[in-house]
Each structure stands twice: as C-alpha cells, then as structure tokens.
Amino acid sequence: MTPLVRSVRSADTLTRDALAVLQPGFTGTTAPDWLLRRLGEGLVSVGLFGRNVADPAQLVALTGRLRAEREELIVAIDEEGGDVTRLEVRVGSSFPGNHALGAVDDTALTRAVARELGRRLADCGINLNWAPSADVNSNPGNPVIGVRSFGADPQLVARHTAAYVEGLQSAGVAACTKHFPGHGDTAVDSHHDLPRIAADLPTLQERELVPFRAAVAAGTRAVMSAHILLPALDGEHPATLSPAALHGLLRAPATEGGLGFDGLIVTDGMEMQAISATYGIERGSVLALAAGADAICVGGGLADEDIVLRLRDALVRAVRDGELPEQRLADAAARVRALAGRTRNADVGEGEEERAAPAPGIGLTAARRALRLTAAGPYAPLAEPAFVAAFTPLANIAVGDETPWGVAAELARLLPGTETATCTAEAAAAAGTAALVDGLLTAAAGRRVVAVVRDVHRHPWMADALRTLLAARPDTAVVEMGVPQAPPQGALHLATHGAARVCAQAAVEALTDQWLSPGE
C-alpha cells in the first residue's frame, strides 16, 4: 500500500505545481465557475484584460471574489498607461505612456506617475502589473514597441525603467519588466511572426540589456521574456524558450556576464504566433519552463478552461516523460507562490510610507510637460468649430482597437460643431491620395483643419496624404500622437509622444488656448 499512497501524493503535487505556473485569462466581468474551481485545485495566478473590466467597483468585486477562493493570489494585468491600457480601455488612459515620460526626462515625475498608477491598481485588488516596457526603441520602424518605449537612448530608458519600477512597487504592486532581452530592434510584431535581431553580444550588452540591469538593481519582482530570436545568444530558440537567454543570461550572476535576477520570470503570451505557430502552445510551454521560465502567460486570445487543462496536462506529461525535470517545475511553482505571498502583504518594494498619497492630476501634468510645439509662424488658437482629419493606422494587438485615440472628441467638447473624418490605408488605396484629400477638403467646408497622425514615418500612405493636404491647406495644424520621427510639418506641429486620453487633452489645450509665435 505504501508505494501506491506515495504515487498518488506525488501525482497530486505534480498537478498542483503544473497549475501553479499558469497565468490564464478568462472572459466576462465576473469569475466563471471553472476558474474558481481551479483556484481551489492549485492555480495561483489570474490575468485580467480589457474585456474583464467595466469600472473600478466591478473590478474590486471581481478581485474580491477571486481572493475569497484563494487568499494568496496573483492578479495580473497589462496596464502600461499611455496607448496600452486595460483599466480605461474604453475611454483612454489617464496616464501618458513611456515615450512621453522619456521626452520629459524627469525621473521624479516618472516615479510619481508609476506610483499613482500602482495605487489605482492596488485599490482594485491587482498586485502584478506586466509593465514597464524596458525596450530601447532603437529601430524607428518598430511596429509593436514605439511609444511604449521610454526612448532610443539606453541610459535614458534605464533610468526611467528603474524609476517606474520603484514607483509602481512603492504602491504595493509588483513590476514585471519586459520584454527581455529587448524587443526594440525588431521590424516584426511577435504577435504575428517570430522577429529576429541580428545584434551581436557586445551590442546587446551595451544597448538592450542596460535597462534590464537597471530594473534588476531597482528590485523588479518579475521579468517578462520576449518571443524574439537572437542568434548571438541562441540560433535555434526564441528567448522565451532559450536556456541561454533565461538561465544563462537573466539568471547568471554578474561575474559571469549575467543579470543575477532571482525573481519571477514570466513568459509573454504563449498564443502569440511567434510561439504558437512555430512550436504549438503546449510544446512551447514545456520548453519555456525547461529553459528557466516560472510562469506561463496565456489568455489574451485563448481564455477558457480548455487551455488551462491542456497546458496543465502537457506539463505533467512532460515531467513523466523525462522532458521537463520535476525539480524545475517545483522550483517555478515555488517562485510563483512566493510572489503571491509577498503581494498579499504588499511587500513588493520600498517606500510604503508613500502609498497613502494620491496624485489624481499627475497624468495630465506629465502629458502637458511632454507636449512639444513647433510653429511655422504666428498661429491663432482655435476659437470656432474645426475639422479633424484623423489618419488612422491599423492598431497593433498590444494596443488593441477598442481604445479611442485622437483629439476629435476633446476638441468637439470644447468647440461644439467640430467634425471629424477617419482616413485609413484602405481608403487611400481605394480612392487614391488626391481624391481622398479632395474629399477631406470638401467635408471641411472652409473650417480650419487639424490633421492627426500616428507614426507618420512608418506609413507611406499617411505621409503622402498629409503632404497633399498641407499643400492645399498650409494653415493646417498637425498632431503627431506616435513617435515624432518625421520633421515637424504644418502651421503648427504638436508632438504628444503618445495617444493616451491625457495626451489629447494637452494637445487640445494648446490648440485652443495659446497664441504661438515661431520658437515658442
């Protein structure tokens, strides 16, 4: 009888450990029965997305219900602020994103913004934020990072990453710094395919890894891996599945050229095509754990009980088949449970005395400071209803297409009667640039025009349409809400360094309230 009892106990422990390393999502604004049941069986983490959030009161009720089932629980969310928001997915963020904070380059401001964001998360029962992005935006054509990065200078990104980690964790929310070892030099979105970075090891050490070293030094409780291939580290496996990247670089001590990180390693979403289309989610999850990851993030796309059971069973099977060492799974589960215990007591960083100081206006203050204005000559502020031409690129999956952006709504609030027209690449291709712009000018009906663009340097159709519009209406004001890589254009050019709601507010204040002369 003894061997049988020992075998059953071992199987139960193995199953609980397999559940413990998963960070799944779900659909709806209330906790489904299957999720509550799995929490009772050993699940330790839950990931929230925009679809799970209606308002703060609902979110408090949801997280409270989850913790009623398991008190020591990690409730994670992808709340970067700026373009990537889940708390305010339907209205736009009250906080500017990283690029705006990097443009200001005041680490005290970055720390204060992150602390206030963390305070709001903690008030809603969330204790792990899949942020900040520590990626150096070294490739201006990057389709997935852009304004999610503090900038293109590794030292600037490093100091603001550290400040963000400190601010967030001072509010009792664990930071998950991403996307290790750096997603900034990619031209491919890993949601769709596997990016390849050709940088050599010295470049990685001097550029991509600088902010992550700063994050580790600042005490980040978690690091998220990137689904990117770096042949200088591992010519076969993307970083999420690479022992050389996770164990040999992130975990290795500084004396061996590593970062010496001993916290939780979380994978980026495993249903992203860079993993799922190449390895499959189950196989990818096994390889990630074996490589050194501790928590498997899934649920952005696959968000039901079936995926949880598939991954649980795949991990258990891999241990029994000798493909995944049982001790590696046990260590990963222990790290997850340890962080759940820390966050239960809000023991995630220094500065607990600062937690009780709300700063509700800090986001708009930061957005105003990030705004950069370039006037071609004297510019009279808007005082009558205007016409907004919104040149809208396809949103990347991290940002999503639910969150509104642009200045039209805010401008219409201040100047009733303001109208807007949305222009897309498809519309430009179908009608032709000249016809598209003619249609805009006809709709404008003599009113002053505000052109809103987003990463105009990455979209030839947008750049062409803007040039044509400015040739016909040189008095147009241009609001760039992405990375301001292209030279300023228009009678007035406003660079907001992001498309958060507060960035739009700051831009509209400038459009309506100020008389601008060259150089101001």
C-alpha positions as CSV (number, residue, x, y, z in Angstrom):
1,M,0.0,0.0,0.0
2,T,2.8,2.4,0.8
3,P,4.1,2.7,-2.9
4,L,0.5,3.4,-4.0
5,V,0.0,6.2,-1.5
6,R,3.3,7.7,-2.3
7,S,2.5,7.7,-6.1
8,V,-0.9,9.3,-5.6
9,R,0.6,12.0,-3.4
10,S,3.3,12.7,-6.0
11,A,0.7,12.9,-8.8
12,D,-1.4,15.4,-6.8
13,T,1.7,17.6,-6.1
14,L,2.7,17.5,-9.7
15,T,-0.7,18.6,-10.8
16,R,-0.8,21.4,-8.3
17,D,2.6,22.6,-9.4
18,A,1.5,22.5,-13.1
19,L,-1.5,24.7,-12.3
20,A,0.6,27.0,-10.1
21,V,2.8,28.1,-13.0
22,L,-0.1,29.1,-15.3
23,Q,-1.3,32.8,-15.6
24,P,-4.5,32.3,-17.5
25,G,-7.2,34.7,-18.6
26,F,-11.0,34.4,-18.8
27,T,-13.9,36.1,-20.5
28,G,-16.5,38.2,-18.8
29,T,-16.6,40.6,-15.9
30,T,-17.4,38.0,-13.2
31,A,-15.3,35.0,-12.3
32,P,-16.5,31.8,-14.1
33,D,-17.1,28.7,-12.0
34,W,-14.3,26.8,-13.8
35,L,-11.8,29.4,-12.7
36,L,-12.9,29.4,-9.1
37,R,-12.7,25.6,-9.1
38,R,-9.1,25.6,-10.5
39,L,-8.1,28.2,-7.9
40,G,-9.1,25.6,-5.3
41,E,-7.1,23.0,-7.0
42,G,-3.8,24.9,-7.1
43,L,-4.0,27.8,-9.6
44,V,-2.2,30.8,-8.1
45,S,-2.4,33.4,-10.8
46,V,-5.1,35.1,-12.9
47,G,-4.5,37.5,-15.8
48,L,-7.0,40.3,-16.4
49,F,-7.6,42.0,-19.8
50,G,-9.8,44.9,-21.0
51,R,-12.7,42.5,-21.6
52,N,-12.8,41.8,-17.8
53,V,-13.0,45.5,-16.8
54,A,-16.2,47.6,-16.6
55,D,-15.5,50.1,-13.9
56,P,-13.5,50.2,-10.6
57,A,-16.4,48.9,-8.4
58,Q,-16.9,45.9,-10.7
59,L,-13.1,45.2,-10.6
60,V,-13.0,45.4,-6.8
61,A,-15.9,42.9,-6.6
62,L,-14.2,40.6,-9.2
63,T,-10.8,40.5,-7.5
64,G,-12.5,40.1,-4.1
65,R,-14.4,37.1,-5.3
66,L,-11.2,35.6,-6.7
67,R,-9.4,36.1,-3.3
68,A,-12.3,34.6,-1.5
69,E,-11.4,31.4,-3.2
70,R,-7.6,31.8,-2.7
71,E,-6.2,34.4,-0.4
72,E,-2.6,34.3,-1.6
73,L,-3.3,35.1,-5.3
74,I,-1.5,37.0,-8.1
75,V,-3.9,39.1,-10.0
76,A,-2.0,40.4,-13.0
77,I,-2.9,43.0,-15.7
78,D,-1.2,44.6,-18.7
79,E,-1.6,48.3,-17.6
80,E,1.3,50.3,-19.2
81,G,-0.6,53.5,-19.3
82,G,-0.4,55.5,-22.5
83,D,-1.5,53.6,-25.6
84,V,-1.8,50.2,-23.7
85,T,-4.5,50.4,-21.0
86,R,-6.9,47.9,-19.6
87,L,-8.3,49.9,-16.7
88,E,-9.5,52.6,-19.1
89,V,-9.7,50.5,-22.3
90,R,-13.0,52.2,-23.4
91,V,-12.1,55.8,-22.8
92,G,-8.3,56.1,-23.0
93,S,-5.7,56.3,-20.3
94,S,-5.4,59.0,-17.6
95,F,-1.6,58.5,-17.8
96,P,0.8,59.2,-20.6
97,G,2.9,56.3,-21.7
98,N,6.6,55.7,-21.5
99,H,7.6,57.8,-24.5
100,A,6.0,60.9,-23.1
101,L,7.8,60.3,-19.8
102,G,11.1,59.8,-21.6
103,A,10.5,63.1,-23.5
104,V,10.2,64.9,-20.2
105,D,13.2,63.1,-18.8
106,D,12.3,63.8,-15.2
107,T,12.7,60.6,-13.2
108,A,10.9,62.0,-10.2
109,L,7.9,62.6,-12.5
110,T,8.1,59.0,-13.9
111,R,8.3,57.6,-10.4
112,A,5.3,59.7,-9.3
113,V,3.2,58.6,-12.4
114,A,4.0,55.0,-11.8
115,R,3.2,55.3,-8.1
116,E,-0.2,56.8,-8.8
117,L,-0.9,54.1,-11.4
118,G,0.1,51.5,-9.0
119,R,-2.1,53.0,-6.3
120,R,-5.1,52.7,-8.6
121,L,-4.3,49.1,-9.5
122,A,-3.8,48.2,-5.8
123,D,-7.2,49.8,-4.9
124,C,-8.8,47.5,-7.5
125,G,-7.1,44.4,-6.0
126,I,-4.4,44.0,-8.7
127,N,-0.9,43.1,-7.4
128,L,1.2,42.4,-10.5
129,N,1.5,44.7,-13.5
130,W,3.0,43.4,-16.7
131,A,4.9,46.6,-17.0
132,P,7.1,48.6,-17.6
133,S,8.4,48.1,-21.1
134,A,12.2,48.4,-20.8
135,D,12.8,48.1,-24.6
136,V,15.1,50.5,-26.2
137,N,13.3,51.7,-29.3
138,S,16.5,51.6,-31.5
139,N,14.5,50.7,-34.7
140,P,12.2,53.7,-35.6
141,G,10.2,51.3,-37.8
142,N,9.4,49.0,-34.9
143,P,5.7,48.1,-35.3
144,V,5.0,46.9,-31.8
145,I,7.0,49.0,-29.4
146,G,7.2,52.6,-30.5
147,V,5.7,54.9,-27.9
148,R,5.7,52.0,-25.4
149,S,9.4,52.7,-25.0
150,F,10.9,55.5,-23.0
151,G,13.2,56.2,-26.0
152,A,16.1,55.3,-28.1
153,D,18.9,56.0,-25.7
154,P,19.8,53.0,-23.4
155,Q,20.8,55.2,-20.5
156,L,17.6,57.3,-20.6
157,V,15.5,54.1,-20.8
158,A,17.4,52.6,-17.9
159,R,16.9,55.5,-15.5
160,H,13.2,55.7,-16.3
161,T,12.7,52.0,-16.1
162,A,14.3,52.0,-12.6
163,A,12.1,54.9,-11.6
164,Y,9.0,53.3,-12.9
165,V,9.7,50.0,-11.0
166,E,10.4,51.9,-7.8
167,G,7.2,54.0,-8.2
168,L,4.9,51.0,-9.0
169,Q,6.3,48.8,-6.3
170,S,6.1,51.6,-3.7
171,A,2.3,51.3,-4.2
172,G,2.3,47.6,-3.4
173,V,2.1,46.3,-7.0
174,A,4.9,44.1,-8.3
175,A,6.5,45.2,-11.5
176,C,7.1,42.8,-14.4
177,T,9.7,44.5,-16.6
178,K,9.5,43.5,-20.2
179,H,10.4,42.3,-22.9
180,F,13.7,40.6,-22.0
181,P,16.2,40.7,-23.5
182,G,14.8,43.7,-25.5
183,H,12.2,44.0,-28.3
184,G,13.2,47.4,-29.6
185,D,15.3,46.5,-32.6
186,T,12.6,44.5,-34.3
187,A,10.7,45.1,-37.6
188,V,8.2,42.3,-37.0
189,D,5.4,42.1,-34.4
190,S,5.8,38.9,-32.4
191,H,2.0,38.7,-32.2
192,H,2.1,37.7,-35.9
193,D,5.6,36.2,-36.5
194,L,9.0,35.4,-35.0
195,P,11.2,38.5,-35.0
196,R,14.9,38.1,-35.5
197,I,17.5,40.5,-34.0
198,A,20.9,40.4,-35.6
199,A,22.8,42.4,-33.0
200,D,26.0,40.8,-31.6
201,L,26.6,40.2,-27.9
202,P,28.5,43.5,-27.3
203,T,25.7,45.4,-28.8
204,L,23.1,43.6,-26.6
205,Q,25.2,44.3,-23.5
206,E,25.6,48.0,-24.3
207,R,22.1,48.6,-25.6
208,E,19.3,46.1,-24.9
209,L,20.4,44.9,-21.5
210,V,21.2,48.2,-19.9
211,P,17.6,49.0,-18.9
212,F,17.1,45.4,-17.6
213,R,20.2,45.7,-15.4
214,A,18.7,48.9,-14.0
215,A,15.4,47.2,-13.4
216,V,17.0,44.3,-11.5
217,A,19.0,46.7,-9.5
218,A,15.8,48.6,-8.7
219,G,14.3,45.4,-7.3
220,T,11.8,44.4,-10.0
221,R,9.9,41.4,-8.8
222,A,9.3,39.9,-12.2
223,V,10.7,40.0,-15.7
224,M,8.8,39.1,-18.9
225,S,10.6,37.3,-21.7
226,A,10.3,38.2,-25.4
227,H,9.4,35.9,-28.3
228,I,12.4,37.0,-30.3
229,L,15.3,35.1,-31.9
230,L,18.7,36.4,-31.1
231,P,21.3,34.2,-32.9
232,A,24.1,35.8,-30.9
233,L,22.6,34.1,-27.8
234,D,20.7,31.1,-29.3
235,G,20.4,30.4,-33.0
236,E,17.6,27.9,-32.6
237,H,15.2,29.1,-29.8
238,P,13.5,32.4,-29.2
239,A,14.4,34.0,-25.9
240,T,11.3,32.6,-24.1
241,L,12.4,29.1,-24.9
242,S,16.1,29.6,-24.6
243,P,18.2,28.4,-21.7
244,A,21.0,30.6,-22.9
245,A,18.7,33.7,-22.6
246,L,16.8,32.9,-19.4
247,H,19.1,30.7,-17.3
248,G,22.5,31.7,-18.8
249,L,21.9,35.5,-19.2
250,L,19.0,36.6,-17.0
251,R,19.7,34.3,-14.0
252,A,23.5,34.1,-14.3
253,P,25.5,36.3,-11.8
254,A,27.1,39.5,-12.9
255,T,30.5,37.9,-12.6
256,E,29.5,35.6,-15.5
257,G,28.1,38.4,-17.6
258,G,24.5,37.8,-16.5
259,L,22.0,40.0,-14.6
260,G,21.8,37.9,-11.5
261,F,17.9,38.1,-11.4
262,D,16.3,35.8,-8.8
263,G,12.7,36.8,-9.1
264,L,9.8,35.5,-11.2
265,I,10.3,35.0,-14.9
266,V,7.0,35.3,-16.8
267,T,6.6,34.5,-20.5
268,D,4.9,36.8,-22.9
269,G,1.6,35.5,-24.2
270,M,2.1,32.0,-25.4
271,E,-0.7,32.1,-28.0
272,M,1.2,34.8,-29.9
273,Q,2.2,33.5,-33.4
274,A,5.9,33.6,-32.7
275,I,5.4,30.6,-30.4
276,S,2.1,29.0,-31.2
277,A,2.6,28.9,-35.0
278,T,6.2,27.5,-34.6
279,Y,6.1,25.2,-31.6
280,G,2.5,25.0,-30.5
281,I,1.3,26.3,-27.2
282,E,1.7,23.1,-25.2
283,R,5.2,22.3,-26.6
284,G,6.2,25.9,-26.2
285,S,5.1,26.0,-22.6
286,V,7.1,22.9,-21.8
287,L,10.2,24.3,-23.4
288,A,9.8,27.7,-21.7
289,L,9.6,26.0,-18.2
290,A,12.6,23.9,-19.1
291,A,14.6,26.9,-20.3
292,G,14.0,28.7,-16.9
293,A,10.6,30.5,-17.1
294,D,8.5,30.3,-14.0
295,A,5.0,31.5,-15.1
296,I,3.2,30.8,-18.4
297,C,1.1,33.8,-19.6
298,V,-1.8,32.8,-21.7
299,G,-5.3,34.1,-22.1
300,G,-5.1,37.2,-24.3
301,G,-6.7,35.1,-27.1
302,L,-7.4,31.6,-25.6
303,A,-9.3,32.3,-22.4
304,D,-11.3,29.2,-21.3
305,E,-10.9,26.2,-19.1
306,D,-9.8,24.0,-22.0
307,I,-6.4,25.9,-22.5
308,V,-5.7,25.6,-18.7
309,L,-6.3,21.9,-18.8
310,R,-4.3,21.4,-22.0
311,L,-1.3,23.2,-20.5
312,R,-1.6,21.5,-17.1
313,D,-1.7,18.1,-18.7
314,A,1.2,18.9,-21.1
315,L,3.4,19.9,-18.2
316,V,2.5,16.9,-16.1
317,R,3.1,14.6,-19.2
318,A,6.5,16.3,-19.9
319,V,7.7,15.6,-16.3
320,R,6.6,11.9,-16.5
321,D,8.3,11.5,-19.9
322,G,11.5,13.0,-18.6
323,E,11.4,16.0,-20.8
324,L,10.9,18.5,-18.0
325,P,12.7,17.9,-14.7
326,E,10.3,17.6,-11.8
327,Q,12.5,19.9,-9.7
328,R,12.4,22.6,-12.4
329,L,8.6,22.6,-12.3
330,A,8.7,22.6,-8.5
331,D,11.1,25.5,-8.3
332,A,9.0,27.5,-10.8
333,A,5.8,26.8,-8.8
334,A,7.6,27.8,-5.6
335,R,8.6,31.2,-7.1
336,V,5.0,31.9,-8.1
337,R,3.7,31.0,-4.7
338,A,6.4,33.1,-3.0
339,L,5.4,36.2,-5.0
340,A,1.8,35.6,-4.3
341,G,2.7,35.6,-0.6
342,R,4.7,38.8,-0.8
343,T,2.0,40.6,-2.7
344,R,-0.7,39.5,-0.2
345,N,1.3,41.6,2.4
346,A,2.1,44.4,-0.2
347,D,5.7,43.6,0.5
348,V,7.0,44.3,-3.0
349,G,9.2,47.4,-2.7
350,E,10.4,50.2,-0.6
351,G,8.6,53.4,0.2
352,E,5.4,52.0,1.9
353,E,5.0,55.4,3.7
354,E,4.3,57.0,0.3
355,R,1.3,54.8,-0.5
356,A,-1.3,56.9,1.1
357,A,-0.7,60.0,-1.0
358,P,-3.0,60.1,-4.1
359,A,-2.0,62.3,-7.0
360,P,-5.0,62.3,-9.3
361,G,-3.8,65.0,-11.7
362,I,-0.3,63.7,-12.2
363,G,-1.1,62.1,-15.6
364,L,-2.3,65.3,-17.2
365,T,0.6,67.2,-15.7
366,A,3.0,64.8,-17.3
367,A,1.2,64.9,-20.6
368,R,1.4,68.7,-20.7
369,R,5.1,68.6,-19.9
370,A,5.7,66.1,-22.7
371,L,4.0,68.2,-25.4
372,R,6.4,69.6,-28.0
373,L,5.1,72.5,-30.2
374,T,6.7,73.8,-33.4
375,A,5.1,76.8,-35.1
376,A,5.9,77.8,-38.7
377,G,4.7,81.3,-37.9
378,P,2.2,83.1,-35.7
379,Y,-0.7,80.8,-35.0
380,A,-4.0,81.9,-33.7
381,P,-5.7,79.4,-31.3
382,L,-8.8,77.7,-32.5
383,A,-11.9,79.5,-31.3
384,E,-14.6,78.1,-33.7
385,P,-15.6,74.6,-34.7
386,A,-12.8,72.9,-36.6
387,F,-12.5,69.9,-38.9
388,V,-10.3,66.9,-37.7
389,A,-8.8,64.6,-40.3
390,A,-7.7,61.5,-38.4
391,F,-5.2,59.4,-40.3
392,T,-5.6,56.0,-38.6
393,P,-3.2,53.1,-39.0
394,L,-4.0,49.6,-38.1
395,A,-3.6,49.2,-34.3
396,N,-1.2,46.5,-33.1
397,I,-2.6,43.8,-30.9
398,A,-0.9,45.0,-27.7
399,V,-2.7,48.3,-28.1
400,G,-5.9,46.9,-29.5
401,D,-8.6,48.7,-31.4
402,E,-11.1,49.2,-28.5
403,T,-9.3,52.2,-27.0
404,P,-10.3,55.5,-28.6
405,W,-7.5,57.9,-29.6
406,G,-7.1,61.3,-31.3
407,V,-8.2,64.8,-30.4
408,A,-11.6,64.9,-32.1
409,A,-13.7,64.1,-29.0
410,E,-11.9,66.5,-26.8
411,L,-12.0,69.3,-29.4
412,A,-15.7,68.8,-30.0
413,R,-16.3,69.1,-26.3
414,L,-14.7,72.5,-26.2
415,L,-15.8,73.6,-29.6
416,P,-19.2,72.1,-30.3
417,G,-19.8,71.5,-34.0
418,T,-16.3,70.2,-34.7
419,E,-16.5,67.3,-37.1
420,T,-14.1,64.5,-37.9
421,A,-13.3,62.1,-40.8
422,T,-11.3,59.0,-40.4
423,C,-8.8,58.1,-43.2
424,T,-7.2,54.6,-43.5
425,A,-4.7,52.9,-45.7
426,E,-7.5,51.0,-47.4
427,A,-9.4,54.2,-48.1
428,A,-6.3,55.8,-49.6
429,A,-5.6,52.8,-51.8
430,A,-9.2,52.6,-53.0
431,A,-9.7,56.3,-53.7
432,G,-6.2,57.5,-54.4
433,T,-4.4,60.2,-52.4
434,A,-5.7,63.1,-54.4
435,A,-9.3,62.0,-54.2
436,L,-9.0,61.3,-50.5
437,V,-7.7,64.7,-49.7
438,D,-10.3,66.4,-52.0
439,G,-13.0,64.6,-50.0
440,L,-11.5,65.9,-46.8
441,L,-11.3,69.5,-48.0
442,T,-14.9,69.3,-49.2
443,A,-16.0,68.0,-45.8
444,A,-14.0,70.7,-44.0
445,A,-16.1,73.3,-45.8
446,G,-13.7,76.1,-45.2
447,R,-13.2,75.4,-41.5
448,R,-9.7,75.2,-40.1
449,V,-8.2,71.7,-40.3
450,V,-6.4,69.7,-37.6
451,A,-4.6,66.6,-39.1
452,V,-4.0,63.8,-36.5
453,V,-1.3,61.2,-37.4
454,R,0.3,58.3,-35.6
455,D,3.8,57.3,-36.6
456,V,3.6,59.0,-39.9
457,H,7.2,58.0,-40.6
458,R,6.1,54.3,-40.7
459,H,3.2,54.7,-43.1
460,P,3.9,56.0,-46.7
461,W,0.2,56.4,-47.5
462,M,-0.2,58.6,-44.5
463,A,2.9,60.7,-45.3
464,D,1.7,61.1,-48.9
465,A,-1.8,62.2,-47.8
466,L,-0.5,64.6,-45.3
467,R,1.8,66.3,-47.8
468,T,-1.1,66.6,-50.2
469,L,-3.3,68.1,-47.5
470,L,-0.7,70.6,-46.4
471,A,0.0,71.7,-50.0
472,A,-3.7,72.7,-50.3
473,R,-4.2,73.9,-46.7
474,P,-0.9,75.1,-45.3
475,D,-2.7,76.6,-42.3
476,T,-3.4,73.0,-41.0
477,A,-2.3,72.1,-37.5
478,V,-0.7,68.6,-37.3
479,V,-0.9,66.5,-34.2
480,E,1.6,63.6,-34.1
481,M,0.5,61.0,-31.5
482,G,3.1,58.4,-32.2
483,V,6.9,58.6,-32.3
484,P,7.8,62.1,-33.7
485,Q,10.4,60.7,-36.1
486,A,9.5,62.8,-39.2
487,P,10.3,66.5,-39.3
488,P,7.6,68.9,-38.0
489,Q,5.0,69.9,-40.6
490,G,2.1,72.2,-40.7
491,A,1.4,75.7,-39.5
492,L,1.6,74.2,-36.0
493,H,3.1,70.8,-35.2
494,L,2.3,69.2,-31.9
495,A,4.1,66.1,-30.8
496,T,2.3,64.4,-27.9
497,H,4.6,61.3,-27.7
498,G,1.6,59.0,-27.3
499,A,-2.1,58.6,-27.9
500,A,-3.4,58.5,-24.3
501,R,-6.5,60.5,-23.4
502,V,-4.4,62.9,-21.4
503,C,-2.1,63.5,-24.3
504,A,-5.1,64.5,-26.4
505,Q,-6.3,66.8,-23.6
506,A,-2.8,68.5,-23.5
507,A,-2.8,68.9,-27.3
508,V,-6.3,70.4,-27.4
509,E,-5.4,72.9,-24.7
510,A,-2.5,74.1,-26.9
511,L,-4.7,74.3,-30.0
512,T,-7.4,76.4,-28.3
513,D,-5.8,78.4,-25.6
514,Q,-2.4,79.8,-26.8
515,W,-1.1,82.3,-29.2
516,L,2.1,80.8,-30.6
517,S,5.0,82.5,-32.4
518,P,8.0,80.8,-34.0
519,G,10.2,79.2,-31.5
520,E,7.7,79.2,-28.6
